[in-house]
Amino acid sequence: MIGVAGFVVLCHGEPSVVRAAAMGCVGLAALGFGGRQRGLRQLSWAVIALLLIDPWLASSAGFALSVTASAGIICWARAWAGALAGWMPRGLAEAIAVPITAQLATQPIVVAISGQLSLVGVLANLVAGPLVGPTTVLGFACAAVGPVWPAGATALGWLAGWGAQALCWIANLGALLPAAAIPWPATPAGIAVLIGLSAAGFLLGGRLLLRRWLAVLAGLGLMAALLRPATAPGWPPADWVVVQCDVGQGSASIVAVAPGEAIVVDTGPDPPALERCLSALGIRRVPLLVLTHFHADHVGGLGALAGRAVDVVLAPAGHAGAERVPLVLPDAEPIAAAPGLGMRIGDVRVDVVSALPVSAPPIAGEGESSGENDGSVVTRIDTGRVVVLATGDIETAGQAAVLGSGQPIVADVLIVPHHGSARQTAELFAAVGAPVALIGVGENTYGHPSDSALRQLSQAGSAVFRTDTQGSLAVTVAEAGLQVTTERPG
């Protein structure tokens, strides 16, 4: 309690600090003496008291996670640690039992928030647990001695910083595992199924942990699952032609060339996200990589291609950031994009429709420039079965250049410019006439996709699909026309 009070005094009474202190009080109640019944009673009183003080905590996801995690630990961690302690050291048994019970209790809430089921949480918590206490104590000690002994505070802060850095390394390494998190529908039915599975885990977990061979097999099965990319049932469809990968707030488009080979247009912001998508599609070779421009949300995932054979990189000339490409892909042949440039990749024809020179340098402090957006490489990719128009982040000036290029731009599939921003021209959508429009987008503060862009696409006769609500999107060719398979319902 002294530590919690000191935390509030040190960090002031900001709302986030008060909420964190409330979580600490809940944790203290969970550690009460007297076993399951007294622990639950103390937890219940803590929850009632905190909600009387601040009723808005009832709508806080962090509060719900703290309460449910504490309840799981109180009810099952001691018994499960006892079961494991029958065949392993007690300290290790507790280190395993506590995160397992906490994760089972909180999993339905986590999925409701994120739409993902974490498989790596228990392992990451097991590894990170021993670092949390020393790092926290060192941080508090640094703050306490700083006013009177700056040199000592520097040393304590340096040690605490390494502890915090180690926690970051653990989190990043866990996230890099191919199946660190798998999509799970955050629908009432999906959450109800997950609650049932969590309840079954609580009922059967103690029996499983009593038997060494069953527990070891379960652990090995979890490790094998983490090393194998997880995909939704039925994903991807076997005969996919075009895929818009779900890479968060960014864009990565895949066009099939041959079994195990595909053209990649942009890489999104996150290497693990692109790695999961390419692995699920079975892509081992990339005969052509098109980088529309060098903003992070389109090239940040470049590292996912380092382990694959990339033959040619087509990118705009004169854009800042191009120097990174040969460092990541030293064996790939670079080609500067120019309007009218055409090439054939197997049976696929690729034509550059537009690649405006950058009209103005980025403004200092801004994350992007309209000049670089409008300078995006726009390509028309004809597979013989489907025609794709990939547009990067072109805005009104870039779209005017595409309309005035004199080149064919009619397509079956449109990769919507700039994640569906409001800077669109209805004339482009009408001229392309694509029956299918794919938007690569994630959680963002830019308002993507905008209502105006969605309305213009609808008026142009395009059926719109988006990765933020539907996951990765796959286009196949059926007898009745194009068919789009979504990785998750939405």
TAHU-V47238 format. One record per run of one state. SS is the DSSP state (H for helix, E for strand, L for the rest). FROM is the first residue (numbers start at 1). TO is the last residue. If there is no record, write none. Layout:
ss | from | to
SS | FROM | TO
SS | FROM | TO
This chain:
ss | from | to
L | 1 | 1
H | 2 | 11
L | 12 | 14
H | 15 | 30
L | 31 | 34
H | 35 | 53
L | 54 | 54
H | 55 | 59
L | 60 | 60
H | 61 | 85
L | 86 | 89
H | 90 | 114
L | 115 | 115
E | 116 | 118
L | 119 | 120
H | 121 | 146
L | 147 | 149
H | 150 | 176
L | 177 | 180
E | 181 | 183
L | 184 | 187
H | 188 | 210
L | 211 | 211
H | 212 | 226
L | 227 | 241
E | 242 | 244
L | 245 | 252
E | 253 | 258
L | 259 | 260
E | 261 | 265
L | 266 | 270
H | 271 | 281
L | 282 | 284
E | 285 | 291
L | 292 | 295
H | 296 | 299
L | 300 | 301
H | 302 | 305
L | 306 | 308
E | 309 | 315
L | 316 | 322
H | 323 | 328
L | 329 | 332
E | 333 | 336
L | 337 | 341
E | 342 | 345
L | 346 | 347
E | 348 | 354
L | 355 | 369
H | 370 | 374
L | 375 | 377
E | 378 | 382
L | 383 | 386
E | 387 | 390
L | 391 | 395
H | 396 | 403
L | 404 | 412
E | 413 | 415
L | 416 | 416
H | 417 | 420
L | 421 | 425
H | 426 | 432
L | 433 | 435
E | 436 | 439
L | 440 | 450
H | 451 | 459
L | 460 | 462
E | 463 | 466
H | 467 | 470
L | 471 | 472
E | 473 | 478
L | 479 | 480
E | 481 | 486
L | 487 | 490
